[in-house]
């Protein structure tokens, strides 16, 4: 016979992930950035138009990336630093850069 749980007691399904975050916060950050870039890259490959605009110069360069797909009424906005934007641009094909990226001033 199963024991009744007390109210407010939950199993921690992601306990290992939580402990990993505390053990290696820098590694967690890099994995998160890779997942975000992969998601953006997938959106671009599926036909999104990307608008890039610099929004902050100092103390750190930040860029606003807007992904838009009007036929699906889809819009996504992500803020990226210079290094992350550079990584995204390096991973994107030249054809996609010419066809789908618009740089605003």
N, CA, C and O atoms as a MOPAC input file, in Angstrom:
PM7 MOZYME 1SCF
protein

 N      0.84000 1    -1.17800 1     0.00000 1
 C      0.00000 1     0.00000 1     0.00000 1
 C      0.88900 1     1.24600 1     0.00000 1
 O      1.82900 1     1.34400 1     0.78800 1
 N      0.58800 1     2.18600 1    -0.88000 1
 C      1.38800 1     3.39800 1    -0.99300 1
 C      1.07800 1     4.35100 1     0.14400 1
 O     -0.06000 1     4.47800 1     0.59800 1
 N      2.13700 1     5.01600 1     0.58700 1
 C      1.95900 1     5.99700 1     1.66700 1
 C      1.44800 1     7.30000 1     1.08600 1
 O      1.83700 1     7.69000 1    -0.01600 1
 N      0.60600 1     7.95500 1     1.80000 1
 C      0.08600 1     9.25200 1     1.36000 1
 C      1.16200 1    10.30400 1     1.54400 1
 O      1.86100 1    10.33100 1     2.55700 1
 N      1.28200 1    11.15800 1     0.56200 1
 C      2.25700 1    12.24900 1     0.66700 1
 C      1.65300 1    13.40900 1     1.42500 1
 O      0.44800 1    13.65400 1     1.38700 1
 N      2.51900 1    14.10500 1     2.10700 1
 C      2.05700 1    15.30100 1     2.80300 1
 C      1.91300 1    16.42600 1     1.79400 1
 O      2.68100 1    16.49500 1     0.83400 1
 N      0.93700 1    17.31400 1     1.99500 1
 C      0.75500 1    18.42600 1     1.06100 1
 C      2.02300 1    19.27400 1     0.96500 1
 O      2.67600 1    19.55800 1     1.97000 1
 N      2.35300 1    19.66600 1    -0.25000 1
 C      3.51300 1    20.52800 1    -0.47400 1
 C      4.80600 1    19.77600 1    -0.69200 1
 O      5.84000 1    20.40200 1    -0.92400 1
 N      4.78700 1    18.46000 1    -0.62700 1
 C      6.00700 1    17.70100 1    -0.89100 1
 C      5.96700 1    17.19400 1    -2.32600 1
 O      5.03600 1    16.49300 1    -2.72300 1
 N      6.98000 1    17.55200 1    -3.09500 1
 C      7.03600 1    17.19100 1    -4.50500 1
 C      8.34800 1    16.49100 1    -4.79700 1
 O      9.37000 1    16.77500 1    -4.17200 1
 N      8.31100 1    15.59400 1    -5.73200 1
 C      9.54900 1    14.98700 1    -6.20200 1
 C     10.25300 1    16.00400 1    -7.08700 1
 O      9.61700 1    16.71700 1    -7.86300 1
 N     11.53200 1    16.05900 1    -6.96400 1
 C     12.30000 1    16.97300 1    -7.80500 1
 C     12.77500 1    16.22300 1    -9.03400 1
 O     13.77200 1    15.50300 1    -8.98800 1
 N     12.06700 1    16.39400 1   -10.11800 1
 C     12.37400 1    15.66900 1   -11.34600 1
 C     13.69800 1    16.10700 1   -11.95300 1
 O     14.37200 1    15.31200 1   -12.60700 1
 N     14.07400 1    17.35300 1   -11.74500 1
 C     15.28500 1    17.89300 1   -12.37100 1
 C     16.36800 1    18.16500 1   -11.33800 1
 O     17.13600 1    19.11600 1   -11.47900 1
 N     16.43300 1    17.35700 1   -10.32500 1
 C     17.42200 1    17.56000 1    -9.26700 1
 C     18.83500 1    17.51000 1    -9.82100 1
 O     19.67000 1    18.33400 1    -9.44700 1
 N     19.12200 1    16.56600 1   -10.69900 1
 C     20.46800 1    16.44600 1   -11.26200 1
 C     20.82700 1    17.69600 1   -12.05600 1
 O     21.95300 1    18.18500 1   -11.96300 1
 N     19.87600 1    18.21800 1   -12.83900 1
 C     20.12900 1    19.43200 1   -13.60900 1
 C     20.37700 1    20.62100 1   -12.69700 1
 O     21.22900 1    21.45900 1   -12.99200 1
 N     19.65000 1    20.70500 1   -11.60100 1
 C     19.81500 1    21.80600 1   -10.65900 1
 C     21.19200 1    21.74500 1   -10.02100 1
 O     21.86400 1    22.77000 1    -9.90000 1
 N     21.61700 1    20.56600 1    -9.61400 1
 C     22.93800 1    20.42100 1    -9.01700 1
 C     24.03400 1    20.72700 1   -10.02200 1
 O     25.06300 1    21.30400 1    -9.66900 1
 N     23.81600 1    20.34200 1   -11.27700 1
 C     24.77800 1    20.62700 1   -12.32700 1
 C     24.94700 1    22.13500 1   -12.52500 1
 O     26.05600 1    22.60900 1   -12.77100 1
 N     23.85400 1    22.88300 1   -12.42000 1
 C     23.89700 1    24.33500 1   -12.56000 1
 C     24.81100 1    24.94900 1   -11.50800 1
 O     25.61400 1    25.83000 1   -11.81600 1
 N     24.69100 1    24.49000 1   -10.28200 1
 C     25.52500 1    25.03200 1    -9.21500 1
 C     26.97100 1    24.56100 1    -9.33400 1
 O     27.88900 1    25.28200 1    -8.94300 1
 N     27.18300 1    23.37000 1    -9.86400 1
 C     28.53500 1    22.83600 1    -9.98200 1
 C     29.31600 1    23.52600 1   -11.09900 1
 O     30.51700 1    23.76100 1   -10.96200 1
 N     28.64000 1    23.85100 1   -12.20300 1
 C     29.31500 1    24.43400 1   -13.35700 1
 C     28.44800 1    25.51800 1   -13.99800 1
 O     27.87000 1    25.29000 1   -15.06000 1
 N     28.34800 1    26.69800 1   -13.36900 1
 C     27.46700 1    27.74200 1   -13.92700 1
 C     27.93000 1    28.24900 1   -15.29300 1
 O     27.09700 1    28.60600 1   -16.12600 1
 N     29.23200 1    28.28700 1   -15.53600 1
 C     29.73200 1    28.76100 1   -16.82500 1
 C     29.37800 1    27.77600 1   -17.93600 1
 O     28.99700 1    28.18400 1   -19.03400 1
 N     29.50200 1    26.48900 1   -17.65400 1
 C     29.11900 1    25.47200 1   -18.63600 1
 C     27.62900 1    25.52600 1   -18.93500 1
 O     27.20900 1    25.35900 1   -20.08000 1
 N     26.82500 1    25.76200 1   -17.88700 1
 C     25.37700 1    25.88600 1   -18.06300 1
 C     25.05900 1    27.07100 1   -18.97300 1
 O     24.19700 1    26.97300 1   -19.84600 1
 N     25.74600 1    28.17600 1   -18.77000 1
 C     25.53200 1    29.37200 1   -19.59100 1
 C     25.84900 1    29.08300 1   -21.05400 1
 O     25.08800 1    29.46800 1   -21.94100 1
 N     26.97600 1    28.40300 1   -21.31100 1
 C     27.36400 1    28.10400 1   -22.69500 1
 C     26.36700 1    27.16500 1   -23.37100 1
 O     26.04600 1    27.34900 1   -24.54500 1
 N     25.88000 1    26.17200 1   -22.65000 1
 C     24.88300 1    25.26200 1   -23.22200 1
 C     23.59000 1    26.01000 1   -23.53200 1
 O     22.95600 1    25.76800 1   -24.56000 1
 N     23.20400 1    26.91800 1   -22.64100 1
 C     21.98200 1    27.70400 1   -22.86400 1
 C     22.12000 1    28.58900 1   -24.10300 1
 O     21.19400 1    28.67400 1   -24.91000 1
 N     23.26500 1    29.24500 1   -24.25600 1
 C     23.50500 1    30.09500 1   -25.43000 1
 C     23.47500 1    29.25000 1   -26.70100 1
 O     22.91100 1    29.67400 1   -27.70900 1
 N     24.07600 1    28.05400 1   -26.66500 1
 C     24.04900 1    27.16700 1   -27.84100 1
 C     22.62200 1    26.77400 1   -28.21000 1
 O     22.27800 1    26.72400 1   -29.39100 1
 N     21.77800 1    26.49100 1   -27.19500 1
 C     20.38700 1    26.12700 1   -27.47100 1
 C     19.62800 1    27.29600 1   -28.08700 1
 O     18.84100 1    27.10400 1   -29.01400 1
 N     19.85500 1    28.50000 1   -27.58200 1
 C     19.19600 1    29.69600 1   -28.11500 1
 C     19.62800 1    29.93200 1   -29.56200 1
 O     18.79100 1    30.19900 1   -30.42400 1
 N     20.93700 1    29.83600 1   -29.83300 1
 C     21.42500 1    30.04500 1   -31.19500 1
 C     20.89900 1    28.97300 1   -32.14400 1
 O     20.57500 1    29.27200 1   -33.29300 1
 N     20.81000 1    27.74200 1   -31.68300 1
 C     20.26600 1    26.67000 1   -32.52400 1
 C     18.80000 1    26.94000 1   -32.86000 1
 O     18.36300 1    26.68900 1   -33.98300 1
 N     18.04900 1    27.44600 1   -31.90100 1
 C     16.64200 1    27.76700 1   -32.12200 1
 C     16.49600 1    28.91900 1   -33.11900 1
 O     15.64400 1    28.87300 1   -34.00700 1
 N     17.32100 1    29.94100 1   -32.97100 1
 C     17.29400 1    31.06900 1   -33.91100 1
 C     17.67800 1    30.59100 1   -35.30700 1
 O     17.05200 1    30.97500 1   -36.29500 1
 N     18.71400 1    29.74900 1   -35.38500 1
 C     19.16200 1    29.22700 1   -36.67200 1
 C     18.05800 1    28.41200 1   -37.34000 1
 O     17.87300 1    28.49900 1   -38.55400 1
 N     17.33400 1    27.63400 1   -36.57100 1
 C     16.22700 1    26.85300 1   -37.11500 1
 C     15.13400 1    27.77000 1   -37.67100 1
 O     14.59000 1    27.51600 1   -38.74500 1
 N     14.81500 1    28.84900 1   -36.92400 1
 C     13.81800 1    29.80700 1   -37.41400 1
 C     14.25600 1    30.43900 1   -38.73000 1
 O     13.44200 1    30.61700 1   -39.63600 1
 N     15.53500 1    30.77700 1   -38.83800 1
 C     16.05700 1    31.39000 1   -40.06200 1
 C     15.98500 1    30.39400 1   -41.21500 1
 O     15.60200 1    30.75300 1   -42.32800 1
 N     16.35300 1    29.14500 1   -40.94900 1
 C     16.29100 1    28.11000 1   -41.98600 1
 C     14.86200 1    27.86500 1   -42.45600 1
 O     14.64600 1    27.46500 1   -43.60100 1
 N     13.88900 1    28.09900 1   -41.58600 1
 C     12.48200 1    27.89900 1   -41.93800 1
 C     11.87100 1    29.10600 1   -42.64500 1
 O     10.69100 1    29.08800 1   -42.99400 1
 N     12.66900 1    30.15900 1   -42.85800 1
 C     12.19100 1    31.26400 1   -43.67000 1
 C     11.94200 1    32.57300 1   -42.95000 1
 O     11.37100 1    33.48700 1   -43.54500 1
 N     12.33900 1    32.70400 1   -41.71100 1
 C     12.14800 1    33.97100 1   -40.99700 1
 C     13.06200 1    35.04800 1   -41.57000 1
 O     14.16500 1    34.75900 1   -42.03400 1
 N     12.59800 1    36.27600 1   -41.53400 1
 C     13.42200 1    37.42600 1   -41.85400 1
 C     13.97000 1    37.96800 1   -40.54900 1
 O     13.23600 1    38.10000 1   -39.56900 1
 N     15.26600 1    38.28400 1   -40.53000 1
 C     15.91300 1    38.75700 1   -39.30500 1
 C     16.29400 1    40.22500 1   -39.46100 1
 O     16.95000 1    40.60800 1   -40.43100 1
 N     15.87800 1    41.03700 1   -38.50200 1
 C     16.25500 1    42.44500 1   -38.44600 1
 C     17.19600 1    42.62500 1   -37.26700 1
 O     16.86600 1    42.25100 1   -36.14100 1
 N     18.38000 1    43.20400 1   -37.52600 1
 C     19.39200 1    43.37600 1   -36.49000 1
 C     19.64400 1    44.86600 1   -36.30000 1
 O     19.85200 1    45.60000 1   -37.26600 1
 N     19.62300 1    45.30500 1   -35.04100 1
 C     19.86200 1    46.72300 1   -34.74200 1
 C     20.65600 1    46.83000 1   -33.45400 1
 O     20.34500 1    46.15900 1   -32.47100 1
 N     21.68100 1    47.67100 1   -33.45500 1
 C     22.45700 1    47.89700 1   -32.23500 1
 C     21.64500 1    48.79600 1   -31.30800 1
 O     21.14700 1    49.84200 1   -31.72500 1
 N     21.51400 1    48.38200 1   -30.04600 1
 C     20.71000 1    49.15600 1   -29.10300 1
 C     21.53200 1    49.75000 1   -27.96600 1
 O     21.04700 1    50.62500 1   -27.25000 1
 N     22.77100 1    49.28700 1   -27.78800 1
 C     23.60600 1    49.80100 1   -26.70900 1
 C     25.06300 1    49.68800 1   -27.11400 1
 O     25.48600 1    48.66200 1   -27.64600 1
 N     25.84100 1    50.75100 1   -26.86200 1
 C     27.26700 1    50.74600 1   -27.19500 1
 C     28.13900 1    50.47900 1   -25.97600 1
 O     29.08300 1    49.69100 1   -26.03100 1
 N     27.81400 1    51.13500 1   -24.89400 1
 C     28.62800 1    51.02200 1   -23.68800 1
 C     27.74400 1    50.73600 1   -22.49600 1
 O     26.60300 1    51.19800 1   -22.49300 1
 N     28.16200 1    50.04300 1   -21.53200 1
 C     29.48100 1    49.43700 1   -21.32100 1
 C     29.69500 1    48.17200 1   -22.12900 1
 O     30.80000 1    47.63000 1   -22.14900 1
 N     28.66300 1    47.69900 1   -22.79100 1
 C     28.75400 1    46.47000 1   -23.58800 1
 C     27.86100 1    46.62400 1   -24.81400 1
 O     26.75300 1    47.15200 1   -24.72200 1
 N     28.34600 1    46.16300 1   -25.95300 1
 C     27.54400 1    46.25500 1   -27.17000 1
 C     26.43300 1    45.21800 1   -27.13300 1
 O     26.68700 1    44.02600 1   -26.95900 1
 N     25.20400 1    45.67900 1   -27.29800 1
 C     24.04900 1    44.79000 1   -27.33100 1
 C     23.26900 1    45.03000 1   -28.62100 1
 O     23.16200 1    46.15800 1   -29.10300 1
 N     22.73200 1    43.95100 1   -29.16100 1
 C     21.99200 1    44.00900 1   -30.41400 1
 C     20.61600 1    43.38900 1   -30.21300 1
 O     20.45300 1    42.40700 1   -29.48800 1
 N     19.64100 1    43.98500 1   -30.87100 1
 C     18.27300 1    43.46800 1   -30.85500 1
 C     18.07700 1    42.69400 1   -32.15700 1
 O     18.25800 1    43.23600 1   -33.24700 1
 N     17.70800 1    41.43300 1   -32.02900 1
 C     17.45500 1    40.57900 1   -33.18000 1
 C     15.96800 1    40.27800 1   -33.22300 1
 O     15.42500 1    39.64800 1   -32.31500 1
 N     15.31500 1    40.73300 1   -34.28300 1
 C     13.88500 1    40.48000 1   -34.46400 1
 C     13.72200 1    39.45600 1   -35.58000 1
 O     14.18000 1    39.66900 1   -36.70200 1
 N     13.07400 1    38.35800 1   -35.26500 1
 C     12.75200 1    37.35100 1   -36.27300 1
 C     11.27900 1    37.48900 1   -36.59700 1
 O     10.43400 1    37.54800 1   -35.70400 1
 N     10.98200 1    37.54200 1   -37.88900 1
 C      9.61000 1    37.81300 1   -38.30300 1
 C      9.19500 1    36.85500 1   -39.40600 1
 O      9.94800 1    36.57500 1   -40.33900 1
 N      7.98700 1    36.37000 1   -39.26900 1
 C      7.38300 1    35.51700 1   -40.29900 1
 C      5.92500 1    35.92400 1   -40.44700 1
 O      5.05900 1    35.35100 1   -39.78700 1
 N      5.63500 1    36.90900 1   -41.30400 1
 C      4.28700 1    37.47800 1   -41.40000 1
 C      3.20300 1    36.46600 1   -41.76500 1
 O      2.07400 1    36.57400 1   -41.28500 1
 N      3.53000 1    35.48400 1   -42.60800 1
 C      2.49600 1    34.53600 1   -43.02200 1
 C      1.99800 1    33.67700 1   -41.86000 1
 O      0.89600 1    33.13200 1   -41.91900 1
 N      2.79900 1    33.55500 1   -40.81400 1
 C      2.38000 1    32.80400 1   -39.62600 1
 C      2.07300 1    33.71900 1   -38.44100 1
 O      1.76700 1    33.24000 1   -37.34900 1
 N      2.15400 1    35.03500 1   -38.65400 1
 C      1.97500 1    36.01900 1   -37.58800 1
 C      2.92500 1    35.71700 1   -36.43300 1
 O      2.53300 1    35.73300 1   -35.26600 1
 N      4.18300 1    35.44000 1   -36.78000 1
 C      5.19800 1    35.03700 1   -35.81000 1
 C      6.24700 1    36.12400 1   -35.68800 1
 O      6.78500 1    36.59600 1   -36.69000 1
 N      6.53400 1    36.51700 1   -34.46400 1
 C      7.59900 1    37.48100 1   -34.22200 1
 C      8.31300 1    37.10400 1   -32.93900 1
 O      7.68100 1    36.75600 1   -31.94100 1
 N      9.62300 1    37.17400 1   -32.97300 1
 C     10.44700 1    36.82000 1   -31.82000 1
 C     11.54500 1    37.85700 1   -31.69600 1
 O     12.17600 1    38.22100 1   -32.68800 1
 N     11.77200 1    38.33000 1   -30.49800 1
 C     12.80600 1    39.33700 1   -30.25000 1
 C     13.78500 1    38.77100 1   -29.24000 1
 O     13.38700 1    38.26500 1   -28.19000 1
 N     15.07200 1    38.86000 1   -29.56400 1
 C     16.12300 1    38.36300 1   -28.69000 1
 C     17.21500 1    39.42100 1   -28.61500 1
 O     17.55900 1    40.04200 1   -29.62100 1
 N     17.75200 1    39.62200 1   -27.43300 1
 C     18.86500 1    40.55200 1   -27.23000 1
 C     20.15000 1    39.72800 1   -27.16800 1
 O     20.26100 1    38.78400 1   -26.38600 1
 N     21.11400 1    40.10100 1   -28.00400 1
 C     22.38500 1    39.37400 1   -28.06700 1
 C     23.54600 1    40.32600 1   -27.85800 1
 O     23.47300 1    41.49600 1   -28.23400 1
 N     24.63000 1    39.82100 1   -27.25400 1
 C     25.84000 1    40.62900 1   -27.17700 1
 C     26.63200 1    40.44100 1   -28.47600 1
 O     26.27400 1    39.61900 1   -29.31900 1
 N     27.69300 1    41.20300 1   -28.62200 1
 C     28.45300 1    41.19800 1   -29.88100 1
 C     29.02500 1    39.81700 1   -30.20500 1
 O     28.94900 1    39.37400 1   -31.35100 1
 N     29.59500 1    39.13500 1   -29.21500 1
 C     30.20800 1    37.82700 1   -29.45400 1
 C     29.17100 1    36.79700 1   -29.90500 1
 O     29.43200 1    36.00400 1   -30.81000 1
 N     28.01100 1    36.81000 1   -29.28100 1
 C     26.96200 1    35.85100 1   -29.62000 1
 C     26.41300 1    36.13700 1   -31.01500 1
 O     26.16400 1    35.20700 1   -31.78200 1
 N     26.22200 1    37.40800 1   -31.34900 1
 C     25.75500 1    37.76800 1   -32.69300 1
 C     26.78000 1    37.35000 1   -33.74000 1
 O     26.41400 1    36.83800 1   -34.79700 1
 N     28.06300 1    37.56400 1   -33.45200 1
 C     29.12100 1    37.15800 1   -34.37100 1
 C     29.09100 1    35.64800 1   -34.59600 1
 O     29.24200 1    35.18300 1   -35.72600 1
 N     28.89800 1    34.88900 1   -33.52800 1
 C     28.80400 1    33.43600 1   -33.63600 1
 C     27.62700 1    33.03700 1   -34.52000 1
 O     27.75700 1    32.15400 1   -35.36800 1
 N     26.47600 1    33.68600 1   -34.32500 1
 C     25.29300 1    33.39600 1   -35.14100 1
 C     25.55200 1    33.69900 1   -36.61000 1
 O     25.19200 1    32.90400 1   -37.47800 1
 N     26.16900 1    34.83400 1   -36.89400 1
 C     26.44500 1    35.21500 1   -38.28000 1
 C     27.43700 1    34.26000 1   -38.93100 1
 O     27.32500 1    33.97200 1   -40.12300 1
 N     28.41100 1    33.76200 1   -38.15900 1
 C     29.37900 1    32.80800 1   -38.69600 1
 C     28.72500 1    31.46900 1   -39.02000 1
 O     29.14600 1    30.78600 1   -39.95400 1
 N     27.70600 1    31.08900 1   -38.26200 1
 C     27.02700 1    29.81100 1   -38.46500 1
 C     26.00100 1    29.86700 1   -39.59700 1
 O     25.55200 1    28.83000 1   -40.08500 1
 N     25.63700 1    31.06300 1   -40.00500 1
 C     24.60000 1    31.24100 1   -41.02400 1
 C     25.23800 1    31.27700 1   -42.40600 1
 O     26.28500 1    31.89500 1   -42.59700 1
 N     24.61100 1    30.62200 1   -43.35300 1
 C     25.14900 1    30.59500 1   -44.71900 1
 C     25.10200 1    31.99400 1   -45.33500 1
 O     24.29800 1    32.83800 1   -44.93900 1
 N     25.98000 1    32.21700 1   -46.30800 1
 C     26.01900 1    33.52900 1   -46.97200 1
 C     24.71000 1    33.81800 1   -47.69100 1
 O     24.24600 1    34.95800 1   -47.71900 1
 N     24.12300 1    32.78700 1   -48.26900 1
 C     22.84900 1    32.96100 1   -48.96600 1
 C     21.75600 1    33.44600 1   -48.00700 1
 O     21.00200 1    34.36300 1   -48.33100 1
 N     21.67700 1    32.83300 1   -46.83800 1
 C     20.67800 1    33.24600 1   -45.85500 1
 C     20.97200 1    34.65300 1   -45.35300 1
 O     20.04700 1    35.42900 1   -45.11200 1
 N     22.24400 1    34.99100 1   -45.19300 1
 C     22.59800 1    36.35200 1   -44.76000 1
 C     22.11900 1    37.38100 1   -45.77600 1
 O     21.56800 1    38.41800 1   -45.40500 1
 N     22.33000 1    37.09400 1   -47.05600 1
 C     21.90900 1    38.04100 1   -48.10100 1
 C     20.39000 1    38.13500 1   -48.20900 1
 O     19.84100 1    39.22400 1   -48.37000 1
 N     19.71700 1    36.99400 1   -48.12000 1
 C     18.28200 1    36.97100 1   -48.36400 1
 C     17.43900 1    37.34600 1   -47.14000 1
 O     16.38600 1    37.96700 1   -47.29200 1
 N     17.87600 1    36.98500 1   -45.94400 1
 C     16.98500 1    37.07900 1   -44.79100 1
 C     17.40900 1    38.06600 1   -43.71200 1
 O     16.62000 1    38.35800 1   -42.81400 1
 N     18.62100 1    38.58300 1   -43.77100 1
 C     19.06700 1    39.50300 1   -42.72600 1
 C     18.99100 1    40.94300 1   -43.21000 1
 O     19.40900 1    41.26000 1   -44.32300 1
 N     18.45700 1    41.80300 1   -42.36600 1
 C     18.40100 1    43.24200 1   -42.62800 1
 C     19.06100 1    43.93000 1   -41.42900 1
 O     18.66300 1    43.71600 1   -40.28400 1
 N     20.05100 1    44.74000 1   -41.69900 1
 C     20.74300 1    45.44600 1   -40.62900 1
 C     20.27100 1    46.88300 1   -40.59300 1
 O     20.34300 1    47.60300 1   -41.58900 1
 N     19.78800 1    47.29000 1   -39.43500 1
 C     19.26700 1    48.65000 1   -39.25000 1
 C     20.25200 1    49.45600 1   -38.44100 1
 O     21.01000 1    48.92100 1   -37.63200 1
 N     20.22700 1    50.76300 1   -38.67400 1
 C     21.12100 1    51.64100 1   -37.89500 1
 C     20.34600 1    52.38400 1   -36.83800 1
 O     20.92300 1    53.16800 1   -36.08500 1

